[in-house]
Amino acid sequence: EKGGFEHFMLKEIYEQPKSIRDTMTGRVPKDSHGIEFTELGWTEEEMAGINKIFIVACGTAYHAGIVGKYYLEQLARIPVEVDIASEFRYRSPLVDGNSLTIVISQSGETSDTLAALKEAKRLGSRTLAVTNVVGSSISREADQVVYTYAGPEIAVASTKAYTTQLLVMLMLAIYVGRLRGTLDIAKAHKLVEGLHDIPEQIHKLLENVDQIKVFATRYGSSEDAFFLGRSLDYAVALEGALKLKEISYIHAEAYAAGELKHGTLALIVEGVPVIVLATQPDVYDKTVSNLQEVKAREAMVIAIAFEGDDSIAKYADHVIFIPRTDKYLAPLLAVLPLQLLAYYAALTRGCDVDKPRNLAKSVTVE
Ligand code: F6R
């Protein structure tokens, strides 16, 4: 049942080329400049009437929501708020008939997310569910549904569901951006072309994991780790830290790279592993200067950067290269080394990877 893999988590990590391909099928026509969502059928008029988007979810799905905010704000130019479901449902959110509330849930059964969805509906919002389970409670409650086609996710730690959620959020942003005229044809076309390459690029990354195994073994004995990045890299850093905590029980924190000096820079001492994501061109130089700050404190720095970025090796102890792609697509690739680092660190520490302590696959109680 694990298809030759030692754990479901590893099997599911390796299923990502397929789950990404399946989630694109029919939605990213090869010769088209845009995205098709026949299940939505939204119109220009409808989209002109939406002035605010709320994205609500828990855990890993919440992290996908943070990426979704960047996508929707930058490509479709609509203000987006991202909320943790257990906060949203109790904070009297300012949701109304001109809002769209998007809930993201792999299982479609998470109780806080379902309650948040009901609250958004009660306040008059349009609602859309992004979920992996057909016929789930959340899919039945929402006005509309876009499915991720990750296939069943058995491991408690979410991997392939997360990347398909990122993909759906990007496709939605392209779709809405075209309807609202905020995204030009040439840029949409470039993104769509980039998407077609992603499954093969993931495959390529997953072929070459020896270096990651070595790093994971090395920092498996650490008690703390830090993940830094700016912009979309920060959103991915949050997920990297959660993955590591969940399955290896190494304490991990993600920081927006520029925020570290406003916080616990004092914890960055000799030998502490710091994973720095540096895939975003607009903030690249700033990120590299943050990298140098932690290096100056003798942290053990692993950078995640695009192939061909030769300069970063001067500053980091190690570099994990990911295939080149558009900045918006980078999260789909950059998270893979983080999933694998978490997996192999957990293995080194003898943890039960598929069933981490105190965690349920689907949280149906508050
Ligand atoms: C993390 C993880 C959890 C879930 C969260 C939401 O690996 O599995 O954080 O992401 O419980 O679950 P869903 O997406 O089913 O609503």
Residues whose N, C-alpha, C, O or C-beta is under 5 A from the ligand:
A	BS01	F6R	C58 G59 T60 A61 I104 S105 Q106 S107 G108 T110 V156 A157 S158 K361 V363
